[in-house]
């Protein structure tokens, strides 16, 4: 106990905390899952997800002992069925509402209904996020001891809605504030062996990086906009001679600046992402143990390199197919293969690379006493990741 | 069950007792009854029976063996020596990964019932419910819906598409429509229009809208052939098929997206196939109904339905063989041969021509004088 917790890393290859998953083991798993999901009309995906999680968890280890995922596909499936009972009526309403509004002569009825449903789903999605984390933590154990997530998903969703509103009102300036507040709620409500995690991140450390990134993005976006705007206007002007419906596309011109801004954002905030992840990781404390991260901006770029590579390579192939392939069926097949491969494999590749780069950038210092971490007596959620307590169905 | 153990029976291991997160270095001895765990003074000796032992993690090459005891929550043994795997496989009868299959029968049964009910409702309930639901929708709502459907179709057909407005052609079309509908009773005011398009097709949209594509008029050899198609679409209108189909498809798409997940590439592909399968059988039934209605409309209007048959035969002779085998279940229409067989016995004699020669010529030219 005292000897392992404070034991210095034995070798560089076996640090206190590390992830050793391999893509060549993960990708066949993903492929198998998607095939089985396809022939079962998607029902297998809960079991597939469970298999992937079992693999990922078991390849993450702390003090040379892996994490363990004990959830089951059936739990996820049952949780999902409960949610379906709530979402299906909402789906029917989403169909009927626009027709009813149209019937009363409200022509913007569909837009109104869409907006309302969008807000509803925004709120529900935060509840879902929190509940899913509660389920995952309750099924995660280390040395046989389970972790747990306290707190209320409704409180979390309220906070998330409030802070998102604040962020939009401050034109994005309050983004680090929102991040810190929401993470704080999630991390401080997490506990292992009856002891809660602590989260000491502060907004001030992140703010200057965020302000620099945000203002760079805005200046760049304005520069690009002023260069591009005359050309786009010219294109619209030439098009409007041919196509009569062009006036209905007029609104696209006003979306040009936001479009440029949001395209630039992932690129210009790479530095901020590294700074914030470093800060968040080193702000987490468990008893006397804390983590330090040496994640660099280059590491973040490395995470996304396969995405860039695939996008460039994929569009090159699609271009070649479109230009040189005369057989329509074959070129369609190529297009489908490329898109399917992208959608199937890219999420897991990015997830894998995040884990590799972020977890392996961490080093632990300080210690904790494993013999004081007791098995939790809290009642665990019985079904997985459902949205049921959105309406307080299983509140007691 | 007491298989003799000839291999190595003693291993070093790490022991977690399931009470705290502490890890104890222990010696384990594999005996006929189970695994005996012996540690230092702080660890009490324990015996794990073979039948309780399961895997905490699938045994993989190059990784320590991690086993658990099903009767002690959280208890774990980690054995570094791969030789232990052989002995465990021979002796532990339940050497599988937990959890056990769900024992709660009520849960399993309720899940089964829920699933059966959902699919049962979609298969048997929705087609029956679509009619009453469509009847509940007021007429002017349907007209708004129909306008939307037509504008979507117009967008799909391309920028060249427009309504054909030659006055003589419209007069001929009106005459034909009037002749067909005077014999039937429907609350809809029929709006029959011709869209300029090469495609050989026609469709009915909610709110009494019928659209003929000009390609169909070009393809037709006689006015009776156009009358047959028009009667078929009027049949759809009388039976409120467009609105019913919309409700039916939407109901199914909710059920299917619920089952296959609301997102994900596999989900989309799977749900696309499922939706096609589910809606096409309903659509085939509606098509057959519209065909038999069309025959009676034609008979009442005194138009020879042989034209209807010849039009299908024309399509059949040109069409590729695609509606055979498994593809039949994906098709939205019955096969042409089935449709011809269903219509033909009803044709009799004593008919007046659908349109005069001059009227027929102006209908064929309906798209030619476009007033800009």
Interface residues (C-beta under 8 A of the other chain):
Chain A: X1 X4 X34 X37 X38 X41 X42 X43 X45 X54 X58 X65 X66 X68 X70 X72 X74 X77 X78 X81 X84 X85 X87 X88 X91 X92 X95 X99 X100 X102 X103 X141 X142 X143 X144 X145 X146 X192 X193 X243 X245 X339 X340 X343 X344 X370 X371 X372 X373 X374 X375
Chain B: X14 X16 X17 X18 X19 X20 X21 X22 X23 X56 X57 X66 X68 X73 X74 X75 X76 X78 X98 X99 X102 X107 X111 X114 X115 X118 X137 X138 X140 X141 X144 X145 X159 X250 X251 X254 X255 X256 X257 X258 X259 X260 X261 X262 X264 X265 X266 X267 X269 X270 X271 X273 X274
